[in-house]
């Protein structure tokens, strides 16, 4: 099976690929930018650990940097799908994205990782 975008000048990867992952941070396809697999990392690629609010802000900043490489901003975002593990406070941490553009999928944390 061949890559559908191979050889097309209007489809190309964005950002530095992590050698441990099978994808780039984003792909540009014409006027669309698809961002995937982002976590809370600073501009140097160091993980940001903290509260759900701090880690969410770090993830959104990582996305903001990727979009900026292509001249886009968070206000250009059309859809966000978020996968979380037991995080009811996530929405309070969203900054810069329209509430209408986000969708959250959550599931309970395993018993071994729940707070007492």
C-alpha positions in Angstrom: 0.0 0.0 0.0 1.5 3.4 -1.0 1.3 6.7 1.0 -1.5 8.7 -0.6 0.4 12.0 -0.1 3.7 10.8 -1.3 5.2 13.1 -4.0 2.6 15.8 -3.5 4.0 19.2 -2.9 1.0 20.3 -0.9 1.2 17.5 1.6 4.3 17.5 3.9 5.3 16.9 7.5 5.8 19.7 10.0 8.1 19.8 12.9 10.9 17.6 14.2 10.0 13.9 14.3 10.6 12.1 17.5 12.8 9.1 16.6 10.8 7.0 19.1 7.4 7.7 17.4 6.1 6.7 13.9 4.8 10.2 13.1 5.7 13.9 12.9 4.0 16.4 15.2 1.9 17.6 12.3 1.1 17.2 8.6 0.1 20.0 6.2 -2.3 19.0 3.5 -3.2 22.0 1.4 -4.9 24.6 3.6 -5.3 22.1 6.5 -2.8 21.3 9.3 -3.4 18.0 11.2 -1.7 18.0 14.6 -1.4 14.7 16.5 0.1 13.0 19.5 1.1 16.1 21.4 2.0 16.2 25.1 3.3 18.8 27.6 6.8 19.6 26.3 8.7 22.9 26.4 10.3 24.5 23.3 13.5 22.3 24.0 11.5 19.1 24.0 11.6 18.6 27.8 8.5 17.0 29.4 6.5 19.4 31.6 5.2 17.7 34.8 2.7 19.2 37.1 -1.0 19.6 37.7 -3.5 18.9 35.0 -3.8 22.6 34.4 0.0 23.0 34.0 0.3 20.0 31.7 -2.6 21.1 29.6 -1.1 24.6 29.2 2.2 22.9 28.2 0.4 20.7 25.6 -1.5 23.7 24.2 1.8 25.7 24.0 3.4 22.8 22.1 0.5 22.9 19.7 0.7 26.7 19.4 4.4 26.4 18.4 3.6 23.7 15.7 0.9 25.9 14.2 3.1 29.0 14.3 5.7 27.1 12.1 3.1 27.3 9.3 1.7 30.8 10.1 -1.4 29.5 11.9 -2.7 30.2 15.4 -5.0 28.5 17.9 -7.9 30.7 16.7 -7.6 28.8 13.4 -8.3 25.4 15.1 -11.5 23.8 13.9 -11.5 20.6 16.0 -9.8 19.2 19.0 -10.2 15.7 20.3 -8.6 15.0 23.7 -8.0 11.6 25.3 -7.7 11.8 29.0 -7.5 9.4 31.9 -9.7 10.5 34.8 -9.5 14.3 34.5 -12.7 16.2 35.2 -10.8 19.6 35.5 -9.4 19.6 32.0 -11.9 22.1 30.5 -10.8 24.8 33.0 -7.3 24.5 31.7 -8.1 25.0 28.0 -6.7 28.4 26.8 -7.0 30.0 23.4 -9.3 27.4 21.8 -13.0 27.8 21.1 -15.1 25.6 23.5 -17.2 24.8 20.4 -14.2 23.2 18.7 -13.3 20.7 21.4 -14.4 17.2 22.2 -13.2 15.3 25.2 -13.1 11.5 25.7 -12.3 10.4 29.2 -12.1 7.2 31.2 -11.5 6.5 34.9 -7.9 6.1 36.1 -7.0 2.5 37.1 -7.4 1.9 40.8 -3.7 1.7 41.3 -3.3 5.3 40.1 -6.3 6.9 41.8 -5.7 9.4 44.6 -6.7 8.0 48.1 
